[in-house]
Amino acid sequence: MLDKLGWRKTDKQNATLEDRMQKLDPNSVPQHIAIIMDGNGRWAQKRALPRVAGHHEGMKNVRTITRCANKIGVRVLTLYAFSTENWKRPRKEVEFLMRLPEEFLTSFLPELMELNIRVSLIGEMDSLPGHTQKAIQNAMDTTKDNTGMVLNFAMNYGSRREVVLSVKEIVAQVQNGTLSLDDISEETISSNLMTAALPDPDLLIRTSGELRLSNFLLWQLAYSEFWFTDVHWPEFSEGNLLEAVESYQSRNRRYGGLKGE
Ligand code: FPP
């Protein structure tokens, strides 16, 4: 019995990552994958380690997953690294999380350049600590002319906050006469969000067993496919990413229309 991608169950279990990558349909690789990287704390707890050890391991895993996404032809990878709600965590944990972009971007930048990957950010950068802003700005400046995959970090990001800012921006345009009320469309909203330059995600992945969106890309995920796994983020492997993409490729996206349309 073959599945929709032509895999027999035992073949798939024995296949190497390379085999599985080869077998993907290059014409339906999700162009934009968004990931809620959950479960760092639980990963650490299981090993009797402090929570921050989980965040550090999670940061290391960002490299692995970035490389793999790039290899299979993903165009945008958006990673939820810090939400507007995460400020409520203990001060020490927040401070640790705010150091991660520096460590990650400093050591990974040469490879990002080699891979032609461009770093970008959604979220309110101004409220991040100076050293975090500096690291992100430096990575964005250094990679700005890269034309390959976009590695988009959501930091100090909250979707409802993003919508509020977008509404304010649109109202200001109406008030100053550059936009008429009748011309406000879905496109007006999309183009005033922080993701204006990016396509909507095709696939949303959330790790660690939680089945919710946690204020992430609420408008942009309207037609995305969702894929959930119990695996904690630090252990989310290339194989797991391929599993999500394989599942995506076996689905029939209808955008509210009928099957096959
Ligand atoms: C949620 O797990 C995870 C976060 C709030 C932080 C995610 C950040 C990273 C994976 C590193 C980011 C890397 C860079 C380069 C910026 P949790 O702590 O809520 O886990 P728990 O639910 O098990 O406690």
Residues whose N, C-alpha, C, O or C-beta is under 5 A from the ligand:
A	BS01	FPP	M37 D38 G39 N40 G41 R42 W43 H55 G58 M59 V62 Y80 A81 L100 P101 F104
